[in-house]
């Protein structure tokens, strides 16, 4: 007792207890789970973001050039003007995510078993791929190899095309995009397959048919900046007026000058009602219609039969009173919008189908195009055009040996044995459906690049049933996503910030754009650029395939492309923030806006055509482009060299007849309201389920990073529960109140949800967000909410066979 | 009674002895054994001699400030490589430097004597601006022919030389600098 008391007393006269108390506090600073910022030199690298196709200029902040800390908008890049979207701001999380694939993996167990994925060396992985490719080719079955890539407009996609052609497979697909149907619509009305571009920077009136302008539509960075400029109050110029027509009070609708809550899926009818008023009241551009258009008046087809023209068709079928019945919008409102739309010189109609991620109903695209054409948007004001092709160095014509020729002579699997659609497009959905049902021939090898169809495809079950029939599935994903988990072999690509890639053209932008995304830091894992893997595979196969892809490295290939760009003599590199390519009208020279304002030590600079020509060397281009600058050129005049049968813009689609579509009904050749009815009985499924996207929730190839999940509100995701938005009236009628648990059932499936009562939802409709409900990845991503793609209905467009989505019949039951 | 008294006294004496025994033992433990137990002695991975860092008379020549004003701390391997791409002389330390680090392009894991925990925000620039000599906080290395041992605290993982908060506060008070919490703990 005394000894203990003495010991305590003694201890108190030593530094021991005080030191221990202090050290315990400092000890907490070394707990392994407490993040500690890396110390070192802070540097900044400029590059182009490739987390989506928006082509924003970004700068990465690095410590000692090795550790990425954050991404910011590049203030010298005028497209996004220093801004960045939530995905870009969270971009660094993709580099260090626990679900990254550290090295090649091979499935040793049953497909889909994560424990069966065993690490293998790159040599083993590449020889396994080479062996399969060679085996299928030598056995005369190159068409049994298929590839799906998530990159549709850049040089990597061009390399896939080259590989696929030289190898001998017609089965190359990209992931669905709104451009899929727009390109086909453009091929009908302009005779050229190119994505559409809108001169939104010039607009002073925007009529948006469900286009989520500030929530990811088109190029998100460009849209945010443009939207900001619309809202700027400047002396001498009126504020741009935005009218949003859609059934949900989205962020775009809430911020618009006017929101018109229309019946779901009737936007095209509304556009035709407006067209009716324009035609009836002679508010359309008569000069354009008489000099540059075909089929406005009645016309004669190739067989000499007189067909109804757009004018009489619209006048007869879409009077505002009738449109009111369809859309639920008062006829007075339709007339008012038509008058406003016609009165503004720079008014433009934009649209986005369903949730805006995939292709549209083709007739809808045609209707909205016609509405723009009526007010002369294609002519004088050039508010709508086609995204110009970037004059990059052309690839050598692929040499095709007999095997390749025989392979390519096979019909693409979605069109075999004969096409079901007059105007087939990128039929990735139909392709997977064909594999799963009764294919004309089997697919023995499927290559998947930068895509996660098992999660992102609407009606994603189709991928699960298709993969069961595929011999070998190879994924190039850098992340252990749902599709990679179902692969037999994973050859991980570098992540977006670690690899060299490019951006050719911006979605929804009418001027030409090209940028290079260069790596911001060395690869963090044992990964390889898929471009290099593809070039290596071509060499491994040898012969004509190797000859068609002669580059040793992907860098060489891309440099050759840029060499072509420099040699083309077109466009210029945007070196300063002040260069604003959207000011260029079709036919303008880029030097017009090549103006450097005076800065310290430099006088103002204005380039001449001659001085600009001197800068067009491959070395200068490569250096500037890999340094985060972009190349630009003026839009093209779409009315020049129209490749349609009439040589004019076609209101009546003669090209459809050329595609073998012989129809009695005149309206089939005209843009008209053609809703694709959702399946299921209205009595059993009284509600309509509509999915939507958010800018702060990534629903495509990249899973929503934890930074962004943190920003989701409690009425969208609480714990693991997903909330469905419905109108108070609908909630009452169905017997639900806010926060209730419910079972949501559609003809496609059933899921558990909770109820969010919102005035912003159109009565009778249910709104579900896209991007949640992952089953793969890691604990920070998976099992949060529900994947909307599992329960929404896909409808094949009858003209194009593209998988469209807009609404699904649904019922709610108390859980 | 007497016997009882005697035995009571001896118990008390015994108690005092025990008390002092405990007291002294803990004093020894606290002053002598504890510090030895608490710290482990480590040597720098490469013996660096500050006294022959020729031509560099000022600390800032090597321990420089970057262009953005941040302090670079211990020079990186690139700095060593400028002269030591090939071994200079044939000391063990020299061979080790070239063989293990420069040839393998591996940063030297120097042991920093004065590293502050993450919850302390410390700016060298602010202190240099007040013309405080480096030796106000760091040892004078001008004549140092051998890097001293590094005493690592087994509990905290930090160096024994890591400056205590009380020392920061004392100097701040002397210099009339703010001692508000947020000055150092951001």
Interface residues (C-beta under 8 A of the other chain):
Chain A: X1 X2 X3 X4 X5 X6 X7 X8 X9 X10 X11 X13 X14 X15 X16 X19 X20 X22 X23 X24 X26 X27 X29 X30 X34 X36 X37 X39 X41 X42 X64
Chain B: X14 X15 X16 X18 X19 X20 X21 X22 X23 X24 X25 X26 X27 X29 X30 X31 X34 X38 X66 X68 X70 X72 X73 X76 X117 X118 X119 X153 X155 X156 X157 X158 X162 X164
